[in-house]
């Protein structure tokens, strides 16, 4: 009788074998996805901050390209659009950006620089997300001299 009870208990327990393993595997995959989101999203945020900073610096460099003929002729400071575009693209190339991923819009008043880049992922590649695209835009205008001072004497 005892043998029959043991055999019945063994047979009844065979249906649940491996269910904990499947749960643990599913839990590990879910934790890896969450860790990937935290890690790779943090990298994407840092890359966006860096790309916006580079776009701002390129716009400032470009806005410094003043049309000296117009300035010396008694006019207001104006940006030289051709030189500004060239300088902004040169600055971004020196920072490692492909010129195909940068656009510069310059006129006599202001320069707008837009840069995009791909940030590769590490852990999110497990769920077939290979990269993030980040983009930054900045505008700068020419300013010569100090026109006013905040809180000055």
C-alpha positions in Angstrom: 0.0 0.0 0.0 2.8 2.4 0.8 4.4 1.7 -2.5 1.2 2.5 -4.3 0.8 5.8 -2.4 4.4 6.8 -3.2 3.9 5.9 -6.8 0.7 7.9 -7.0 2.4 10.9 -5.3 5.3 10.7 -7.8 3.0 10.6 -10.8 1.0 13.5 -9.5 4.1 15.6 -9.0 5.4 15.1 -12.5 3.0 17.6 -14.0 4.7 20.5 -12.2 8.3 19.7 -13.0 10.1 22.5 -14.8 7.5 25.2 -14.2 9.8 27.0 -11.8 12.6 26.9 -14.4 10.4 28.6 -17.0 9.4 31.2 -14.5 13.0 32.0 -13.5 14.0 32.2 -17.2 11.1 34.6 -17.9 12.1 36.7 -14.9 15.7 36.9 -15.9 14.7 38.0 -19.4 12.4 40.7 -18.0 15.2 41.9 -15.6 17.7 42.1 -18.5 15.2 44.2 -20.5 14.7 46.6 -17.6 18.5 46.8 -17.0 18.9 47.5 -20.8 16.3 50.3 -20.7 18.1 51.9 -17.7 21.6 51.5 -19.1 21.0 52.3 -22.8 18.4 55.0 -22.1 21.0 56.7 -19.9 23.6 56.5 -22.6 21.0 58.0 -25.1 20.3 60.9 -22.7 24.0 61.6 -22.2 24.5 61.5 -26.0 21.7 63.9 -26.5 23.2 66.4 -24.0 26.6 66.1 -25.8 25.1 66.5 -29.2 23.1 69.6 -28.2 26.3 71.0 -26.7 28.2 70.4 -29.9 25.4 72.0 -32.0 25.5 75.1 -29.7 29.3 75.4 -30.0 29.2 75.0 -33.8 26.5 77.7 -34.0 28.6 80.0 -31.9 31.7 79.4 -34.1 29.5 80.1 -37.2 28.0 83.2 -35.8 31.5 84.6 -35.2 32.0 84.8 -39.0 31.2 88.5 -39.3 30.9 90.2 -42.7 33.7 92.8 -42.1 32.9 94.8 -45.2 29.3 95.5 -43.9 30.6 96.2 -40.4 33.3 98.6 -41.5 30.8 100.3 -43.8 29.0 101.6 -40.7 26.3 98.9 -40.7 25.2 96.5 -38.0 27.1 93.3 -37.5 26.0 90.7 -40.1 26.9 87.0 -40.4 28.7 85.9 -43.6 26.5 82.9 -44.4 29.0 81.1 -46.7 31.8 81.3 -44.2 29.5 80.5 -41.3 28.3 77.3 -42.9 31.8 76.2 -43.7 33.1 76.9 -40.2 30.2 75.1 -38.6 30.7 72.0 -40.7 34.4 72.1 -40.1 33.9 72.3 -36.4 31.5 69.4 -36.4 33.8 67.3 -38.6 36.6 68.0 -36.1 34.3 66.7 -33.3 33.8 63.4 -35.3 30.3 64.0 -36.9 29.7 63.0 -40.5 28.8 66.0 -42.6 25.8 64.0 -43.9 24.4 64.1 -40.4 24.7 67.8 -39.9 22.7 70.7 -41.5 23.5 74.4 -41.2 21.1 77.2 -42.0 22.8 80.6 -42.1 21.6 84.1 -43.0 22.9 87.5 -42.1 21.1 87.5 -38.7 21.6 84.0 -37.3 22.9 80.5 -37.7 21.0 77.4 -36.9 22.9 74.0 -36.6 21.1 70.7 -36.5 23.1 67.5 -35.8 21.9 63.9 -35.5 23.8 60.8 -34.5 23.3 57.1 -33.8 23.9 55.7 -30.3 24.5 52.0 -30.2 22.8 50.0 -27.5 24.4 47.2 -25.5 21.7 45.2 -23.5 18.8 46.2 -25.7 20.3 44.4 -28.6 18.9 41.3 -26.9 15.4 42.5 -27.8 16.5 43.6 -31.3 17.0 47.3 -30.6 20.4 48.1 -32.0 20.6 51.9 -31.7 18.9 55.2 -30.8 18.9 58.2 -33.0 19.6 61.5 -31.1 19.3 65.0 -32.5 20.3 68.4 -31.3 19.5 71.9 -32.7 21.0 75.3 -31.7 20.8 78.8 -33.0 23.2 81.6 -32.5 23.3 85.2 -33.7 26.1 87.7 -34.1 26.6 90.2 -31.2 29.3 92.8 -31.2 30.0 94.9 -28.1 28.1 95.2 -24.9 24.8 96.9 -25.3 23.6 96.7 -21.6 24.7 95.3 -18.3 22.6 93.6 -15.8 23.1 95.0 -12.3 26.0 97.2 -13.3 27.0 100.5 -11.6 
